[in-house]
Amino acid sequence: MINLKEKRVAVTGGAGFLGSFVVEALRSRGCKHVFVPRSSEYNLVERASCARLYKDAKPDIVLHLAAKVGGIGANRENPGTFFYDNLMMGVQLIEEARLYGLEKFVALGTICAYPKFTPVPFKEADLWNGYPEETNAPYGLAKKMLLVQSQAYRQQYGFNSIYLLPVNLYGPRDNFDPSSSHVIPALIKKCIDAKRAAERSITAWGTGRATREFLYAEDAAEGIVLAAERYDKSAPVNLGAGFEISIKDLTLLVARLTGFAGEIIWDATKPDGQPRRCLDTALAEREFGFKARTGFEEGLRKTIEWYEKRGAA
């Protein structure tokens, strides 16, 4: 087990949604040397910036959370950008880590790496049994290559890197921009905006039949830090809450919790995305003791409360 108190830790994406919770989790453990590279100073798509990060931060451990991400709409509009930026950031950070002699690299993958028709619950062994869902395949495959690199570098160079597969995240500080947000913040914003404007309906994407699993961001951060402390194997590991909810039921739940009582209109011309998503979370619990703690309705209430107080402003 690694004692993070004694380590210098760089967290790419540490100023972002998930990263802010990871930095808090590190500091709660007494980790005094946490370096958060800002995108204005380090463009990690460029290799020279990756090399400069190691020179400046002198890290023992890197937690790579930085990513170009978005919902279905953003993925459909920017497939090339999402592929290139995510691939280049990860591949070059790992290569520069190897050259630098880094003690440990934690790579964050994505549930979008799984095949479109993966049997539920998704097991890590199913990761290579098909092509990802088309709307987010470029992003998912770019992130998946970090697993290939991680395992190849461990085999050839003895490089210690691990690969985690988080399910869809949500929580306070999420991205509520309708042009790029994921489903939960998008629905929260639609319901609250409609309620405030006294509108009678909102429009939701797709048919509502697709299912998703959601992990509260603070729980995800705890899982990442536990893995950094305790996990040192090549095999990928799911991070999830172990439940499944349809988008229709999710929308009804968000409407109830926000107090929106109007009609929900389903726009079936918009894609549903992957038909089902739910992870098998047994490996994470077995290998490094991670289990999600926040109930879904509790997490939604906290997210809605945060948005009403801060995000909507």
ZASEVO-48248 format. One record per residue: residue number from 0; residue in one letter; x, y, z of N, C-alpha, C in turn. Coordinates in pm, whole numbers, plus 32768, in hexadecimal, padded with zeros to 4 digits. Layout:
BATI   n res   nu   nv   nw  cau  cav  caw   cu   cv   cw
BATI NUM   a    X    Y    Z    X    Y    Z    X    Y    Z
...
END
This chain:
BATI   n res   nu   nv   nw  cau  cav  caw   cu   cv   cw
BATI   0   m 8054 7F88 8000 8000 8000 8000 8058 807D 8000
BATI   1   i 8032 80DE 7FAE 807D 815C 7FA4 8045 81C0 800A
BATI   2   n 809D 81FF 8055 8075 8269 80B1 807A 82ED 8066
BATI   3   l 8006 8320 803F 8001 8398 7FEC 8032 8415 8034
BATI   4   k 8032 8414 80B7 8064 8487 8103 80F3 84A9 80DC
BATI   5   e 813E 8441 80BD 81CD 8453 80A2 81EB 846D 800E
BATI   6   k 8185 846E 7FBB 819B 8474 7F2A 8177 84FB 7EEE
BATI   7   r 81BA 8517 7E7F 8196 858A 7E2B 8136 8556 7DC0
BATI   8   v 80BE 858C 7DBC 8055 8559 7D64 8029 85C6 7D03
BATI   9   a 802F 85AA 7C82 7FFA 8605 7C1C 7F72 85D0 7BEE
BATI  10   v 7F0F 8628 7BE8 7E87 8601 7BC0 7E61 8651 7B44
BATI  11   t 7E6C 8613 7ACE 7E3F 8658 7A56 7DA6 865F 7A5A
BATI  12   g 7D6F 86CF 7A34 7CDF 86E1 7A42 7CB4 86FC 7AD1
BATI  13   g 7D15 871D 7B27 7CF9 8730 7BB5 7CA5 87AA 7BD4
BATI  14   a 7C99 8805 7B75 7C44 887B 7B89 7BB7 8864 7B52
BATI  15   g 7BA0 87EE 7B17 7B1E 87D2 7ADC 7ABD 8793 7B3D
BATI  16   f 7A4F 8763 7B07 79E0 872B 7B56 7A0E 86B9 7BB0
BATI  17   l 7A36 8649 7B76 7A64 85D8 7BC6 7AE7 85F9 7C0D
BATI  18   g 7B41 863C 7BC6 7BC5 8659 7BFE 7BC1 86A6 7C80
BATI  19   s 7B61 8702 7C8D 7B58 8751 7D07 7B3C 86F8 7D80
BATI  20   f 7AEC 868F 7D6C 7ACE 8631 7DD8 7B48 85D8 7DF6
BATI  21   v 7B91 85B5 7D8E 7C0A 8564 7DA1 7C72 85B1 7DF1
BATI  22   v 7C85 8630 7DD0 7CE4 8684 7E1B 7CBA 868D 7EAD
BATI  23   e 7C38 869D 7EC5 7C07 86A1 7F50 7C21 861D 7F98
BATI  24   a 7C0C 85AC 7F52 7C24 8529 7F8F 7CB7 8517 7FB1
BATI  25   l 7D10 8547 7F5B 7D9F 853F 7F77 7DC4 8593 7FF1
BATI  26   r 7D90 860C 7FF5 7DB3 8666 8064 7D78 8635 80E8
BATI  27   s 7D06 85F1 80E1 7CCB 85BB 815C 7D22 854C 8197
BATI  28   r 7D76 8510 8143 7DD3 84A8 8171 7E58 84E4 81A0
BATI  29   g 7E62 8566 819B 7EDD 85A6 81C7 7F45 85B6 815B
BATI  30   c 7F1C 85A6 80DD 7F7A 85B5 806C 7F97 864A 8058
BATI  31   k 8012 8674 8073 8035 8701 8072 8066 8732 7FEA
BATI  32   h 8096 86D6 7F97 80D2 86FD 7F18 8078 86D2 7EA4
BATI  33   v 8011 8722 7E87 7FB4 8706 7E1A 7FC5 8773 7DB1
BATI  34   f 7FE6 8748 7D38 7FFD 87A7 7CCA 7F8C 8799 7C65
BATI  35   v 7F4A 8809 7C47 7EDB 8808 7BE7 7F03 885E 7B6F
BATI  36   p 7F2A 881F 7AFF 7F4F 886D 7A88 7ED3 88AB 7A47
BATI  37   r 7ED9 892C 7A2C 7E69 8970 79E9 7E7E 896B 7952
BATI  38   s 7E0E 895D 790A 7E16 894F 7878 7E50 89CC 7837
BATI  39   s 7E42 8A3F 7878 7E7B 8ABB 7840 7F13 8AB9 7843
BATI  40   e 7F4D 8A67 789B 7FDF 8A60 78A7 8019 89E0 786A
BATI  41   y 7FCA 8974 7869 7FF9 88F4 7835 7F91 88BC 77D4
BATI  42   n 7FAD 88C7 7753 7F56 888A 76EF 7F86 87FA 76DD
BATI  43   l 7F45 879C 7722 7F75 8713 7729 7F64 86C6 76A6
BATI  44   v 7F24 8704 7643 7F1E 86C8 75BD 7FA8 86D2 757B
BATI  45   e 7FF9 8730 75AB 8080 8745 7575 80E6 86FC 75CD
BATI  46   r 813D 86AF 7590 819C 865E 75DD 81FB 86B3 7631
BATI  47   a 8224 8725 75FC 8280 877A 7647 8243 87A8 76CB
BATI  48   s 81C0 87C0 76CB 817C 87E9 7746 8177 8775 77AA
BATI  49   c 8166 86FC 7776 8167 8686 77CE 81F0 8677 7811
BATI  50   a 8259 8687 77C3 82E1 867C 77FB 82FA 86EA 7862
BATI  51   r 82CA 8762 7845 82DE 87D3 78A1 8291 87BD 7924
BATI  52   l 821F 877B 791B 81D3 875C 7994 8226 8709 79F6
BATI  53   y 826A 86A2 79C2 82BD 864E 7A1A 8334 869C 7A51
BATI  54   k 836B 86F2 79FE 83DD 8742 7A2A 83B5 87A3 7A99
BATI  55   d 8340 87E1 7A8A 8314 8848 7AE9 82DD 880A 7B6B
BATI  56   a 8289 87A3 7B5D 8244 876B 7BD2 8298 8706 7C1F
BATI  57   k 82F5 86C5 7BD7 8347 865B 7C14 82F1 85F6 7C60
BATI  58   p 828A 85BD 7C1F 822C 8567 7C67 8263 84DB 7C7F
BATI  59   d 8231 849B 7CE8 8245 840C 7CFD 81D2 83BE 7CBC
BATI  60   i 815B 83FB 7CBF 80E2 83BB 7C8C 8096 841F 7C36
BATI  61   v 8060 83EF 7BC7 8007 8441 7B73 7F7E 83FF 7B6D
BATI  62   l 7F17 844F 7B8A 7E8D 8425 7B76 7E5B 8470 7AFB
BATI  63   h 7E47 8427 7A8D 7E22 8468 7A0F 7D8B 8468 79FD
BATI  64   l 7D4E 84D9 7A20 7CBD 84EA 7A14 7C96 8547 79A2
BATI  65   a 7CF4 8596 7971 7CD4 85F7 7908 7C9D 85B1 788D
BATI  66   a 7C34 85EA 7854 7BF5 85AC 77DE 7BA2 8614 7796
BATI  67   k 7B90 85FD 7716 7B30 864A 76C7 7AB0 85F8 76C6
BATI  68   v 7A49 8627 770B 79D1 85D6 771F 7952 8625 7700
BATI  69   g 78E4 85DB 76F5 7861 8618 76E0 77F7 85AE 76D2
BATI  70   g 777B 85DA 76C4 770D 857D 76B1 7704 854B 7622
BATI  71   i 7693 850B 7601 7683 84D1 757B 7691 853A 750F
BATI  72   g 7652 85AF 7523 7658 8619 74BE 76E5 8647 74A3
BATI  73   a 7731 865F 750F 77BB 868D 7500 7811 8623 74BD
BATI  74   n 77FA 85A4 74DD 7846 8537 749E 7828 852E 7409
BATI  75   r 77AC 8542 73E3 7787 853B 7354 77C2 85AF 7305
BATI  76   e 77CF 8622 7345 77FF 869A 72FF 7898 86A1 72FA
BATI  77   n 78DB 865E 7357 796E 866C 7362 79B7 85E6 7369
BATI  78   p 7994 8585 7314 79D4 8501 7322 7A6B 8506 730C
BATI  79   g 7A98 8557 72AD 7B27 855F 7292 7B73 859F 7305
BATI  80   t 7B3D 860D 7338 7B7D 8652 73A8 7B82 85F8 7423
BATI  81   f 7B12 85B5 743F 7B0C 8560 74B6 7B6D 84EB 74AA
BATI  82   f 7B7D 84B5 7430 7BDD 8448 741D 7C6D 847B 742E
BATI  83   y 7C90 84E2 73E2 7D1B 850F 73DE 7D4A 8544 7464
BATI  84   d 7CFD 859F 749E 7D29 85E0 751A 7D37 857B 758C
BATI  85   n 7CD7 8521 759B 7CDE 84C0 7608 7D4D 845A 75F3
BATI  86   l 7D61 842F 7576 7DCC 83D1 7559 7E54 840F 7574
BATI  87   m 7E6A 8486 753D 7EED 84C4 7547 7F10 84E9 75D6
BATI  88   m 7EAF 851C 7621 7ECB 853C 76AE 7EFC 84C1 76F9
BATI  89   g 7EB2 8455 76EE 7ED2 83DE 773C 7F52 8399 770F
BATI  90   v 7F60 8385 768D 7FD4 833E 7657 8056 8387 7678
BATI  91   q 8056 840B 7669 80D0 8458 7680 80EF 8467 7715
BATI  92   l 8089 8473 7766 80A1 8479 77F7 80DF 83F7 782A
BATI  93   i 80AF 8386 77F6 80E6 8305 7822 8175 82F3 77EF
BATI  94   e 818D 8316 7772 8215 8308 773C 8278 8362 7788
BATI  95   e 8250 83DE 77A2 82A9 8438 77EC 82BA 8408 787C
BATI  96   a 8252 83C9 78B4 825E 8391 793B 82C6 8322 793E
BATI  97   r 82C5 82CF 78D8 8328 8261 78CF 83B6 829A 78C7
BATI  98   l 83C7 82FE 7873 844C 8339 7863 8479 8380 78E3
BATI  99   y 841A 83B9 7929 8438 8402 79A4 8457 83A2 7A18
BATI 100   g 841F 8328 7A13 8433 82C9 7A80 83C8 82D5 7AEC
BATI 101   l 834E 82F1 7AC3 82DF 8304 7B21 82C5 8284 7B71
BATI 102   e 82A1 8296 7BF0 8285 8224 7C47 8201 81DF 7C23
BATI 103   k 8199 822F 7C02 8117 81F3 7BE5 80C1 8253 7B93
BATI 104   f 807D 821B 7B2F 8023 8269 7AD9 7F97 822D 7AE2
BATI 105   v 7F33 8280 7B01 7EA8 8254 7B08 7E5E 8291 7A92
BATI 106   a 7E32 823C 7A35 7DEC 826A 79BE 7D56 8256 79D0
BATI 107   l 7D09 82BF 79B5 7C79 82B4 79BD 7C40 829B 7933
BATI 108   g 7C00 8228 7922 7BBE 8207 78A4 7B2E 8237 78A6
BATI 109   t 7AD5 81EC 7865 7A49 8215 785B 79F2 819B 783E
BATI 110   i 7979 819F 786C 791A 8135 784D 78FB 8131 77B8
BATI 111   c 7916 81A1 7772 7900 81A6 76E0 795F 8149 7695
BATI 112   a 79C3 8112 76D9 7A1E 80B3 769A 79DF 8029 7689
BATI 113   y 7975 800C 76D2 7935 7F89 76C9 78EB 7F77 7643
BATI 114   p 78DF 7EFA 7614 7891 7EE0 759A 7800 7F0E 75A8
BATI 115   k 77C3 7F30 7537 773A 7F65 7537 76D9 7F03 7579
BATI 116   f 76E6 7E83 755C 7688 7E20 7591 76CD 7DC4 75F8
BATI 117   t 7705 7E01 765E 7745 7DB5 76C8 76DB 7D7B 7725
BATI 118   p 76E4 7CF9 7748 7684 7CC1 77A8 7689 7D0C 782E
BATI 119   v 7614 7D23 7867 760A 7D69 78E8 7609 7D04 795A
BATI 120   p 7655 7D1E 79C6 76AF 7D90 79DC 7733 7D80 7993
BATI 121   f 776C 7DF2 7966 77EA 7DF0 791B 785A 7DBA 7974
BATI 122   k 789B 7D52 7945 7911 7D1E 798A 798F 7D47 793E
BATI 123   e 79FB 7D5F 7986 7A77 7D8C 7947 7AA4 7D2D 78D8
BATI 124   a 7A86 7CAC 78E3 7AAE 7C4A 787E 7A66 7C5E 77FA
BATI 125   d 79F7 7CAB 77F9 79A8 7CC3 7780 79DC 7D39 772D
BATI 126   l 7A43 7D7A 775B 7A6D 7DFA 7721 7A8F 7DF3 768D
BATI 127   w 7AC3 7D7F 765F 7AF0 7D74 75D4 7A91 7D21 757E
BATI 128   n 7A17 7D0B 75AA 79BB 7CB3 7561 7961 7CF9 74FE
BATI 129   g 798B 7D6B 74C8 793C 7DB0 7464 7960 7E43 745B
BATI 130   y 7920 7E88 73FB 793C 7F15 73E0 78E3 7F6C 743A
BATI 131   p 7918 7FDD 746B 78C6 8034 74C0 784D 8070 7477
BATI 132   e 77F2 80A9 74C5 777D 80ED 748C 77AF 815F 7433
BATI 133   e 7774 816A 73BB 77AC 81BF 7352 77B9 8252 7379
BATI 134   t 7756 8287 73C4 7759 8317 73E0 77D0 8340 7436
BATI 135   n 7805 82E4 7487 7879 8309 74D9 78F1 82AE 74C5
BATI 136   a 78F3 8262 7458 7961 8205 743F 79E9 824B 7433
BATI 137   p 79F6 82BC 73EC 7A7B 82FB 73E3 7AB4 831F 746C
BATI 138   y 7A61 8356 74C2 7A8C 8376 754A 7AAD 82F7 7598
BATI 139   g 7A54 8295 7591 7A68 8219 75DB 7AE5 81CE 75B0
BATI 140   l 7AFE 81C9 752D 7B73 8181 74FC 7BF5 81CB 751C
BATI 141   a 7BF2 8250 7517 7C6A 829D 753B 7C92 827F 75CC
BATI 142   k 7C30 827C 7623 7C4A 825E 76B0 7C74 81CB 76C3
BATI 143   k 7C3E 8173 7670 7C5D 80E5 767A 7CEF 80C8 7657
BATI 144   m 7D28 811A 75FF 7DB3 8107 75D9 7E11 811C 764F
BATI 145   l 7DE7 8166 76B4 7E3B 8179 7729 7E48 80F8 7779
BATI 146   l 7DE2 80A3 7772 7DED 801F 77B0 7E53 7FCA 7765
BATI 147   v 7E4E 7FCD 76E0 7EB0 7F82 7690 7F3D 7FB1 76B0
BATI 148   q 7F4F 8034 76B3 7FD4 806C 76D1 7FFF 8048 775E
BATI 149   s 7FA5 8053 77BD 7FC4 8033 7848 7FF5 7FA3 7856
BATI 150   q 7FAE 7F47 7818 7FD4 7EBA 7823 8055 7E9D 77D6
BATI 151   a 8065 7EDA 7762 80DE 7EC6 7712 8159 7EFB 775B
BATI 152   y 814B 7F6F 779A 81BC 7FAB 77E1 81DE 7F5D 7860
BATI 153   r 817A 7F25 78A1 8197 7ED2 7916 81E5 7E56 78EA
BATI 154   q 81BB 7E1B 7879 81FC 7DA2 7846 828C 7DBC 781B
BATI 155   q 82A1 7E28 77CF 8327 7E40 7798 8384 7E8B 77F8
BATI 156   y 834D 7EEE 783F 83A3 7F46 788E 8392 7F36 7926
BATI 157   g 832F 7EE5 794F 8312 7EDC 79DE 82D4 7F5B 7A14
BATI 158   f 8291 7FA5 79BC 8256 8027 79E0 81D5 8010 7A2E
BATI 159   n 81CA 804D 7AA2 8155 8038 7AF8 80E6 8099 7AD5
BATI 160   s 8087 806A 7A86 8011 80BC 7A68 7F94 8066 7A77
BATI 161   i 7F28 80A5 7AA2 7EA8 805F 7AB0 7E3D 80A9 7A62
BATI 162   y 7DCE 8064 7A46 7D67 809A 79ED 7CDE 8083 7A2C
BATI 163   l 7C96 80F0 7A42 7C12 80EA 7A81 7BA4 8111 7A1F
BATI 164   l 7B32 80D0 7A2C 7AC1 80E6 79D0 7A48 811B 7A1E
BATI 165   p 7A3D 819F 7A2E 79CA 81D5 7A76 794D 81D7 7A20
BATI 166   v 78DB 81C3 7A61 785A 81CF 7A1F 7837 8264 7A17
BATI 167   n 77C2 8287 79E0 7799 8313 79D6 779A 8356 7A60
BATI 168   l 77D9 83CB 7A68 77E5 8413 7AE6 777E 8484 7AEE
BATI 169   y 775F 84AB 7B69 7708 851F 7B7F 7728 8558 7C08
BATI 170   g 76F7 85D2 7C21 770A 860D 7CA5 7718 86A4 7C9D
BATI 171   p 7726 86E7 7D10 7741 8777 7D12 77BE 8796 7CC0
BATI 172   r 77C1 880F 7C86 7830 8842 7C33 7832 8805 7BA7
BATI 173   d 77CE 87B7 7B84 77C8 877A 7AFE 77BA 87E7 7A94
BATI 174   n 77C7 87C0 7A17 77B8 881A 79A5 7724 8822 797F
BATI 175   f 76E9 8897 798D 765B 88AA 796E 7646 88F5 78EA
BATI 176   d 76AF 8902 789A 76A2 8943 7817 7656 88E6 77B9
BATI 177   p 75E0 8911 7787 758E 88B6 7736 75D1 8886 76B5
BATI 178   s 7637 88CC 7686 7679 88A2 760A 76D9 882E 761F
BATI 179   s 76FF 8814 769C 7764 87AB 76B4 774A 8755 772F
BATI 180   s 76DF 876F 7778 76C8 8729 77F6 7697 869B 77E0
BATI 181   h 76A7 8648 7848 7671 85C2 7849 75E0 85C4 7879
BATI 182   v 75A2 854F 787F 7511 854A 788D 74DD 8583 7910
BATI 183   i 751B 8565 7982 74E5 8595 7A02 74E9 862D 7A0C
BATI 184   p 755C 866F 79F7 7558 8701 79FE 74FD 873F 7994
BATI 185   a 74F6 8701 791D 749D 8736 78B5 740B 8732 78E3
BATI 186   l 73E3 86C3 7920 7358 86B7 794F 733C 8715 79C4
BATI 187   i 739A 8720 7A20 7388 877B 7A91 7374 880A 7A60
BATI 188   k 73CA 8834 7A04 73BF 88BD 79D0 733A 88D1 7986
BATI 189   k 7313 8870 7934 7294 887D 78EB 721E 888B 7949
BATI 190   c 721B 8835 79B0 71AA 8836 7A0C 71A5 88B7 7A5E
BATI 191   i 7217 88E3 7A91 7219 895D 7AE3 71FC 89D8 7A8E
BATI 192   d 7237 89DF 7A18 721B 8A51 79BE 7187 8A56 7999
BATI 193   a 714C 89E1 797A 70BF 89DD 7954 7066 8A05 79C9
BATI 194   k 7088 89D7 7A3F 7039 89F9 7AB7 703D 8A8F 7AD1
BATI 195   r 70B3 8ACA 7AC6 70C1 8B5A 7ADF 7079 8BAD 7A75
BATI 196   a 7076 8B7C 79FC 7035 8BC5 798F 6FA1 8BA2 7981
BATI 197   a 6F71 8B4B 79DA 6EE5 8B1D 79D7 6EC2 8ADD 7951
BATI 198   e 6F23 8A94 7918 6F09 8A4D 789B 6EC0 89CA 78B8
BATI 199   r 6E70 899D 7859 6E1A 892A 7870 6E5A 88A5 784A
BATI 200   s 6ECC 88AA 7804 6F09 882C 77D7 6FA0 883C 77C9
BATI 201   i 6FE3 87CB 77C9 7070 87C6 77A1 707E 8758 7739
BATI 202   t 70E8 875F 76EA 7103 86F8 7685 7180 86AA 76AE
BATI 203   a 7174 8626 76B0 71E3 85CE 76D3 720F 8581 7657
BATI 204   w 728F 8560 7651 72C7 851A 75DC 72A0 8487 75DC
BATI 205   g 7288 8453 7562 7278 83C3 754E 71EF 838F 7575
BATI 206   t 71EB 830E 7595 716D 82CB 75B5 7159 82BC 764C
BATI 207   g 71C7 82C9 7698 71C1 82B4 7728 71D7 8223 7750
BATI 208   r 71E5 81CA 76EF 71F1 813B 770E 727F 8111 7734
BATI 209   a 72E3 815B 7707 736E 8139 7729 7381 8140 77C0
BATI 210   t 73DD 80F0 77F3 73F9 80F1 7883 7488 8122 789D
BATI 211   r 749A 8159 7913 751D 8189 793C 7535 816B 79CF
BATI 212   e 75B4 816D 79F4 75DE 8165 7A7F 7629 81E5 7A9D
BATI 213   f 761B 8217 7B16 765A 8296 7B39 76A5 828A 7BBD
BATI 214   l 771C 82C8 7BC0 7771 82C7 7C38 7787 8356 7C65
BATI 215   y 776B 836F 7CE4 777D 83F4 7D1E 7812 8418 7D19
BATI 216   a 7831 8490 7CED 78BD 84B6 7CD3 7916 84AB 7D4E
BATI 217   e 78E1 84CC 7DC3 7931 84C0 7E3D 7955 842F 7E5A
BATI 218   d 78F7 83D2 7E3D 7914 8343 7E4B 797D 8317 7DE6
BATI 219   a 7970 8346 7D69 79D2 8323 7D01 7A5E 8350 7D29
BATI 220   a 7A67 83C7 7D63 7AE9 83FB 7D8F 7B27 83A1 7DF9
BATI 221   e 7AD4 8373 7E56 7B06 8318 7EBD 7B39 8296 7E7F
BATI 222   g 7AF1 8262 7E1A 7B1D 81E9 7DD5 7BA2 81FB 7D8F
BATI 223   i 7BB6 826E 7D50 7C33 8289 7D09 7CA8 8290 7D6B
BATI 224   v 7C94 82D3 7DDB 7D00 82E1 7E3C 7D1E 825C 7E80
BATI 225   l 7CB6 820D 7E9E 7CCD 8187 7ED5 7D20 8131 7E74
BATI 226   a 7D00 8139 7DF4 7D4B 80EC 7D8F 7DDC 811C 7D89
BATI 227   a 7DF0 819F 7D92 7E78 81D6 7D91 7EC9 81A1 7E08
BATI 228   e 7E86 8191 7E79 7ECA 8160 7EF1 7EE3 80C9 7EED
BATI 229   r 7E81 807D 7EBA 7E7E 7FED 7ED7 7E85 7F8F 7E5E
BATI 230   y 7E74 7FC2 7DE4 7E68 7F67 7D70 7EE0 7F76 7D15
BATI 231   d 7F1D 7F06 7CEF 7F96 7F0A 7C9B 7F97 7E9A 7C33
BATI 232   k 7F27 7E86 7BEE 7F1F 7E1C 7B89 7EF8 7E55 7B01
BATI 233   s 7F12 7E03 7A9A 7EF5 7E2E 7A11 7E60 7E2B 79EE
BATI 234   a 7E15 7DD5 7A30 7D88 7DC1 7A0A 7D36 7E3F 7A22
BATI 235   p 7CE0 7E65 79C1 7C89 7EDA 79D5 7C22 7EBE 7A43
BATI 236   v 7BF4 7F29 7A85 7B94 7F1A 7AF2 7B22 7F7D 7AE2
BATI 237   n 7AA7 7F4A 7AEB 7A30 7F9F 7AE7 7A22 7FEF 7B68
BATI 238   l 79F2 806A 7B5B 79C7 80BB 7BCD 7934 80E0 7BB6
BATI 239   g 78DD 80AB 7C08 784F 80C7 7BF7 7802 80B9 7C77
BATI 240   a 777E 80CC 7C6C 7725 80C1 7CDF 76D5 803F 7CDC
BATI 241   g 76D7 7FF8 7C69 7698 7F75 7C60 7601 7F76 7C57
BATI 242   f 75C6 7FDC 7C13 7535 7FDC 7BFD 7518 8012 7B71
BATI 243   e 749E 8003 7B46 7476 8028 7ABE 73EF 806F 7AC4
BATI 244   i 73E1 80DE 7A7A 7362 8127 7A75 734A 8154 79E5
BATI 245   s 72CD 814C 79B8 72AE 8178 7931 72B0 8212 792C
BATI 246   i 72CB 8247 78B7 72CC 82D9 78A7 7240 8312 78C2
BATI 247   k 71D9 82C7 78A0 7150 82F5 78BE 713B 8301 7955
BATI 248   d 7160 829A 799E 7150 829E 7A30 71AA 830A 7A6E
BATI 249   l 7222 831B 7A38 727B 8384 7A68 723A 840E 7A54
BATI 250   t 7201 8424 79DF 71C2 84A5 79C0 714E 84C1 7A1E
BATI 251   l 70FD 845D 7A37 708D 846D 7A94 70BF 848B 7B22
BATI 252   l 712C 844B 7B49 7165 8461 7BCE 719C 84EF 7BDA
BATI 253   v 71E6 851C 7B75 721D 85A4 7B77 71AB 860A 7B79
BATI 254   a 7143 85F2 7B2A 70D0 864D 7B28 7090 8656 7BB3
BATI 255   r 7080 85E5 7BF4 7044 85E4 7C7B 709C 862E 7CDF
BATI 256   l 711F 8613 7CDD 7179 8650 7D3F 718D 86E5 7D29
BATI 257   t 717B 8714 7CAD 7188 87A4 7C90 7102 87EC 7C9D
BATI 258   g 7095 87A0 7CA8 7011 87DD 7CB3 6FD4 8806 7C2E
BATI 259   f 7008 87CF 7BBF 6FCD 87EB 7B3B 6F59 878A 7B23
BATI 260   a 6EE1 87C0 7B0E 6E69 876C 7B01 6E31 876A 7A74
BATI 261   g 6E7B 87A1 7A15 6E48 87A9 798C 6E58 8728 793E
BATI 262   e 6E3C 8731 78BD 6E42 86BC 7863 6ED2 86A4 7836
BATI 263   i 6EF4 8624 7822 6F76 8600 77EA 6F5F 85CB 775E
BATI 264   i 6F97 860F 76FB 6F88 85E8 766E 7008 85A3 7642
BATI 265   w 6FFB 852B 760A 7071 84DE 75E0 708B 84F4 754B
BATI 266   d 7103 8522 752B 712B 853B 74A0 7175 84C0 746C
BATI 267   a 712A 8466 742D 7163 83E7 7400 71BE 83F7 7386
BATI 268   t 71C7 8470 734E 7226 8486 72E0 72B5 8491 7317
BATI 269   k 72C2 84A8 7399 7346 84AF 73D8 736E 8423 7407
BATI 270   p 73F0 8405 7407 741E 837D 7427 7413 835D 74BC
BATI 271   d 73FD 82DD 74D8 73FC 82AC 7561 748A 8292 7595
BATI 272   g 74E9 827C 753A 756E 8252 7563 756E 81BD 7580
BATI 273   q 75CE 8190 75CF 75DA 8102 75F0 7558 80CF 7631
BATI 274   p 7526 8059 7608 74A3 802B 763B 749E 801A 76D2
BATI 275   r 7507 7FDE 770C 7508 7FC7 779D 7595 7FDF 77D4
BATI 276   r 759B 800E 7851 761B 801E 7895 7609 7FFF 7929
BATI 277   c 7655 7F9D 7956 7659 7F7D 79E4 76D6 7F29 79FB
BATI 278   l 7726 7F4E 7A5C 77A7 7F0D 7A72 77A1 7EA1 7ADE
BATI 279   d 77F5 7E3C 7ACB 7814 7DDF 7B36 7884 7E21 7B88
BATI 280   t 7869 7E3C 7C07 78C8 7E88 7C58 7914 7E33 7CBE
BATI 281   a 790B 7DAF 7CAE 7946 7D55 7D13 79DE 7D60 7D1A
BATI 282   l 7A20 7D74 7CA7 7AB2 7D74 7CA6 7AEC 7DE8 7CF7
BATI 283   a 7AB0 7E5E 7CEA 7AE2 7ED2 7D34 7AD6 7EBD 7DCB
BATI 284   e 7A68 7E80 7DF4 7A56 7E66 7E83 7ABB 7DFF 7EB4
BATI 285   r 7AD2 7D9B 7E61 7B2E 7D30 7E88 7BC0 7D5E 7E89
BATI 286   e 7BE6 7DAC 7E25 7C73 7DD1 7E15 7C9F 7E47 7E6C
BATI 287   f 7C47 7EAB 7E7B 7C73 7F1E 7ECC 7C04 7F57 7F25
BATI 288   g 7B9E 7F07 7F3E 7B3B 7F2B 7FA5 7ADE 7F9C 7F82
BATI 289   f 7AC7 7FB2 7EFF 7A6D 8021 7EDA 79DD 7FF2 7ECB
BATI 290   k 7983 803B 7F08 78F3 8027 7EF8 78B0 80AF 7F01
BATI 291   a 7859 80CE 7EA0 7814 8150 7EA0 77C2 8160 7F1F
BATI 292   r 77C4 81D9 7F57 7780 81F1 7FD6 7702 8247 7FC9
BATI 293   t 76FA 8299 7F61 768E 82FB 7F56 7617 82C1 7F0B
BATI 294   g 75A3 82BE 7F4A 7528 8291 7F08 7505 82EE 7E95
BATI 295   f 74C5 82B6 7E2E 74AE 8304 7DB4 7454 837D 7DCD
BATI 296   e 73E7 836A 7E13 738D 83DC 7E2C 73D1 8445 7E84
BATI 297   e 741F 8417 7EE5 746B 8474 7F39 74CC 84C6 7EE5
BATI 298   g 7514 8482 7E8A 7573 84C8 7E33 752F 852B 7DD7
BATI 299   l 74BC 8505 7DA1 7470 8560 7D4B 7444 85DC 7D98
BATI 300   r 7413 85C7 7E11 73E7 863A 7E63 745A 869B 7E7B
BATI 301   k 74CF 8666 7E9A 7545 86BB 7EB1 756C 8707 7E31
BATI 302   t 7562 86C4 7DC0 7586 8702 7D40 7523 8771 7D1D
BATI 303   i 74A3 8755 7D2F 743B 87B9 7D13 744A 8831 7D6F
BATI 304   e 7464 8818 7DEE 7475 8884 7E50 74ED 88DB 7E2A
BATI 305   w 755A 889C 7E00 75D0 88E9 7DD6 75AF 893F 7D5D
BATI 306   y 756A 8906 7CFB 754A 8951 7C82 74EE 89C6 7CA1
BATI 307   e 748D 89B1 7CF5 742F 8A1C 7D16 7474 8A8E 7D5F
BATI 308   k 74D9 8A6E 7DB1 751F 8AD6 7DFE 758F 8B1A 7DAF
BATI 309   r 75D7 8AC9 7D5B 764E 8AFF 7D1B 764C 8AF8 7C83
BATI 310   g 762C 8A80 7C51 7637 8A6A 7BC1 75D9 8ABE 7B6F
BATI 311   a 755C 8ACD 7B9D 74F9 8B16 7B4E 751D 8BAB 7B43
BATI 312   a 756B 8BDD 7BA2 7595 8C68 7B9D 75FF 8C81 7B32
END
